[in-house]
Amino acid sequence: MKTIVIVGANGFLGRVLSRYFLQQKWSVIGIARKPEGVIGGVDYVEWDGLTSGAWTEALEWVELLVNLAGRSVNCRYNEANRRAVHDSRVGTTELLAKAVAACKNPPKVWINSSTATIYRHAEDRPQGDLDGEIGTGFSVGIAQAWEKAFFENENSSVRKVAIRSAVVMGDEPETVWTVLQRLARFGLGGRMGSGVQKVSWISDRDFARAVEWLAENNEATGTYNLSAPNPISNKCLMRCVRDSVGVKIGLPATNWMLEVGAFFMLTETELVLKSRWVIPTRLLDEGFEFQDPELMKWSGGSNGYRK
């Protein structure tokens, strides 16, 4: 039986991977600060995300290590939050790098989170793995530091892949899709800003399948964009959301309205106004086949979108 270690197993993506790999008959070890959120069937191992400890033993003799740990950037970019986001992403990656280096029998493959936000605001052309242009700003800087910490210390016995993931669509409560559905039910499901900004996304199913594919493809190294091959505009996204809950009309939100809303919701407008036009060039060129290539046809589960 193959074994996967998932760091951050108690989060949304941790549960997505846990369910998928358990279905594939893998043994799943989940490392997290607390057991709440870790699904049944996963062997829970506690860590504090700051120091080495008994959890490092879980890294020995495993096929795959996936690090999903990191605080969300869905917050105000004040100094305290900036530091917390940096430490939770870059710091945990550095901690894992020391643990992997100390292993007598380290994981064969280490897949580490990154983000498609690393690319610039793009309304003129898509950003592929090889020709994408790196952007500027806080979230981009965090992504660069994250990847640097991951690739900094090479280990010839460990194959490394950083996944620049787009927004993962699933039907779990309080994730992007279900939050947008709630807005639509209250009549707030119109375009955000101009509505022309691109939204790159990937279904939870294809996210998990891509992680497995990268783990088993011995030639896969470096950075990969994890996004569906058909990004859409924000205007189209919100129309899909409205259709999914049977609401025909949604009030649009102007930039100034979003600024006010973001202030009271303790977040930043970048999350909805930045045009993330990202395509999975390497995955497509190397033979990965998406099961959910188009949002209009995506089905995320009992509460997901169906056409």
Secondary structure, DSSP 8 states (H G I E B T S, - for coil): --EEEEETTTSHHHHHHHHHHHHTT-EEEEEESSSTT--TT-EEEE--SSS--GGGGGGTT-SEEEE-----S-S---HHHHHHHHIIIIIHHHHHHHHHHH-SS--SEEEEEEEGGGB---SSS-B-TTT--B--SHHHHHHHHHHHHHHSS--TTSEEEEEEE-EEE--STTSHHHHHHHHHHTT--S-BTTS-SEE-EEEHHHHHHHHHHHHH-TT--EEEEES-S--EEHHHHHHHHHHHHT------B-HHHHHHHHHHTT--THHHHS---B--HHHHHTT---S---GGG---STTS---
